[in-house]
Amino acid sequence: MLWEERLLAMFDDLEQQAEGLALSARDAEVAELGRAEYAQVELAARLHGSAGGRVGLAVVGVGRMEATLVRAGPDWCLVDDGAHEWLVRLPAVLRVRGLGERAVAARHRSIGARLSFGSVLRGVAEEGAPVLVHLLDGETMRAVVRRVGADFLEVVERPEDAWAGAGSAHPEAVAFAAVAAVRRS
């Protein structure tokens, strides 16, 4: 083999090694970008991507439930366990099992899916239907939602046997931060 051939072979070998290193560096960069991108995904985005599917939830103050994920908002999800629909505050969710692989970014969600927990509760208040308000401490309030503020709901508690009666006329304010879930009674 001539000197020139040996030099060309050596340069080819060095070039291939450099290409291999560049590919390895690119693969590592792509993996790091993927991890950094996924670090921005919120639970609400995963819930939106799993709407319609069956999930298992562990909720503070409520416990575990198996339900169909009907829809989700930025700070809540609506699930149906077959007997009841539950409006669950996401800060009360400890674990979710059964999520799909998709996530839906906030900018790709419908207008209804951008409504806050308070906005959804305003609809509940307009209905005037009796509800059970499950608190984070495990307490359950039988009540009617009267009004909804920026970070609280105002309820009138009703004893179980007095739904048809006047019940208590003294409203009570309940901070959203204390609420785990709300469901129809």
BELJOWO-V626382 format. One record per pair of residues at least 24 apart in sequence whose C-alpha atoms are under 10 Angstrom apart, sorted by the first residue. I is the first residue (numbers start at 1). J is the second residue. If there is no record, write none. Layout:
BEGIN
I_J ; I_J
END
This chain:
BEGIN
38_103 ; 40_105 ; 41_103 ; 41_104 ; 41_105 ; 42_74 ; 42_103 ; 42_104 ; 42_105 ; 42_106 ; 43_74 ; 43_75 ; 43_90 ; 43_93 ; 43_96 ; 43_99 ; 43_103 ; 44_72 ; 44_73 ; 44_74 ; 44_75 ; 44_76 ; 44_77 ; 44_90 ; 44_103 ; 44_104 ; 44_105 ; 44_106 ; 44_113 ; 45_72 ; 45_73 ; 45_74 ; 45_102 ; 45_103 ; 45_104 ; 45_105 ; 45_106 ; 45_108 ; 45_109 ; 46_72 ; 46_99 ; 46_100 ; 46_101 ; 46_102 ; 46_103 ; 46_104 ; 46_105 ; 47_71 ; 47_72 ; 47_73 ; 47_74 ; 47_76 ; 47_77 ; 47_96 ; 47_98 ; 47_99 ; 47_100 ; 47_101 ; 47_102 ; 47_103 ; 47_104 ; 48_72 ; 48_73 ; 48_74 ; 48_77 ; 48_99 ; 48_100 ; 48_102 ; 48_103 ; 48_104 ; 48_105 ; 48_106 ; 48_109 ; 48_113 ; 49_99 ; 49_100 ; 49_101 ; 49_102 ; 49_103 ; 49_104 ; 49_105 ; 49_109 ; 50_98 ; 50_99 ; 50_100 ; 50_101 ; 50_102 ; 50_103 ; 50_104 ; 51_77 ; 51_78 ; 51_79 ; 51_99 ; 51_100 ; 52_79 ; 53_79 ; 53_98 ; 53_99 ; 53_100 ; 54_79 ; 54_80 ; 54_81 ; 54_97 ; 54_98 ; 54_99 ; 54_100 ; 55_79 ; 55_81 ; 55_96 ; 55_97 ; 55_98 ; 55_99 ; 55_100 ; 56_81 ; 56_95 ; 56_96 ; 56_97 ; 56_98 ; 56_99 ; 57_88 ; 57_93 ; 57_94 ; 57_95 ; 57_96 ; 57_97 ; 57_98 ; 58_92 ; 58_93 ; 58_94 ; 58_95 ; 58_96 ; 58_97 ; 59_88 ; 59_89 ; 59_90 ; 59_91 ; 59_92 ; 59_93 ; 59_94 ; 59_95 ; 59_96 ; 59_136 ; 59_180 ; 59_181 ; 60_89 ; 60_91 ; 60_92 ; 60_93 ; 60_94 ; 60_95 ; 60_134 ; 60_135 ; 60_136 ; 60_137 ; 60_138 ; 60_179 ; 60_180 ; 60_181 ; 61_92 ; 61_93 ; 61_134 ; 61_135 ; 61_136 ; 61_137 ; 61_138 ; 61_139 ; 61_140 ; 61_178 ; 61_179 ; 61_180 ; 61_181 ; 62_88 ; 62_92 ; 62_93 ; 62_134 ; 62_135 ; 62_136 ; 62_137 ; 62_138 ; 62_139 ; 62_140 ; 62_180 ; 62_181 ; 63_93 ; 63_94 ; 63_138 ; 64_93 ; 64_94 ; 64_95 ; 64_96 ; 65_96 ; 66_96 ; 66_97 ; 66_98 ; 69_99 ; 71_112 ; 71_113 ; 72_109 ; 72_112 ; 72_113 ; 72_114 ; 72_115 ; 72_116 ; 72_117 ; 73_106 ; 73_109 ; 73_110 ; 73_111 ; 73_112 ; 73_113 ; 73_114 ; 73_115 ; 73_116 ; 73_117 ; 73_120 ; 74_106 ; 74_109 ; 74_113 ; 74_114 ; 74_115 ; 74_116 ; 74_117 ; 75_113 ; 75_114 ; 75_115 ; 75_116 ; 75_117 ; 75_118 ; 76_113 ; 76_115 ; 76_116 ; 76_117 ; 76_118 ; 76_120 ; 76_180 ; 76_181 ; 77_113 ; 77_117 ; 77_181 ; 78_181 ; 78_182 ; 78_183 ; 79_183 ; 80_183 ; 84_183 ; 84_184 ; 84_185 ; 85_182 ; 85_183 ; 85_184 ; 85_185 ; 86_132 ; 86_181 ; 86_182 ; 86_183 ; 86_184 ; 87_117 ; 87_120 ; 87_121 ; 87_133 ; 87_180 ; 87_181 ; 87_182 ; 87_183 ; 87_184 ; 88_117 ; 88_134 ; 88_179 ; 88_180 ; 88_181 ; 88_182 ; 88_183 ; 89_116 ; 89_117 ; 89_176 ; 89_177 ; 89_178 ; 89_179 ; 89_180 ; 89_181 ; 89_182 ; 90_117 ; 90_180 ; 90_181 ; 91_136 ; 91_176 ; 91_177 ; 91_178 ; 91_179 ; 91_180 ; 92_135 ; 92_136 ; 92_177 ; 92_178 ; 92_179 ; 92_180 ; 92_181 ; 93_180 ; 93_181 ; 117_150 ; 117_151 ; 117_176 ; 118_147 ; 118_148 ; 118_149 ; 118_150 ; 118_151 ; 118_152 ; 118_153 ; 118_176 ; 119_148 ; 119_149 ; 119_150 ; 120_148 ; 121_145 ; 121_146 ; 121_147 ; 121_148 ; 121_149 ; 121_152 ; 121_153 ; 121_182 ; 122_146 ; 122_147 ; 122_148 ; 122_149 ; 122_153 ; 123_147 ; 123_148 ; 124_148 ; 124_182 ; 124_183 ; 124_184 ; 125_153 ; 125_154 ; 125_155 ; 129_184 ; 129_185 ; 130_155 ; 130_156 ; 130_157 ; 130_158 ; 130_163 ; 130_183 ; 130_184 ; 130_185 ; 131_155 ; 131_157 ; 131_158 ; 131_182 ; 131_183 ; 131_184 ; 131_185 ; 132_157 ; 132_181 ; 132_182 ; 132_183 ; 132_184 ; 132_185 ; 133_157 ; 133_174 ; 133_178 ; 133_179 ; 133_180 ; 133_181 ; 133_182 ; 133_183 ; 133_184 ; 133_185 ; 134_178 ; 134_179 ; 134_180 ; 134_181 ; 134_182 ; 134_183 ; 135_174 ; 135_175 ; 135_176 ; 135_177 ; 135_178 ; 135_179 ; 135_180 ; 135_181 ; 135_182 ; 136_177 ; 136_178 ; 136_179 ; 136_180 ; 136_181 ; 137_178 ; 137_179 ; 137_180 ; 138_179 ; 138_180 ; 139_179 ; 139_180 ; 140_179 ; 140_180 ; 140_181 ; 140_182 ; 141_182 ; 142_183 ; 142_184 ; 142_185 ; 143_167 ; 143_168 ; 143_171 ; 143_172 ; 143_184 ; 143_185 ; 144_171 ; 144_184 ; 144_185 ; 145_171 ; 145_172 ; 145_173 ; 146_171 ; 146_172 ; 146_173 ; 147_171 ; 147_173 ; 148_173 ; 148_174 ; 148_175 ; 148_176 ; 149_173 ; 149_174 ; 149_175 ; 149_176 ; 150_175 ; 150_176 ; 151_175 ; 151_176 ; 151_177 ; 152_176 ; 152_177 ; 152_178 ; 152_179 ; 153_179 ; 160_185
END
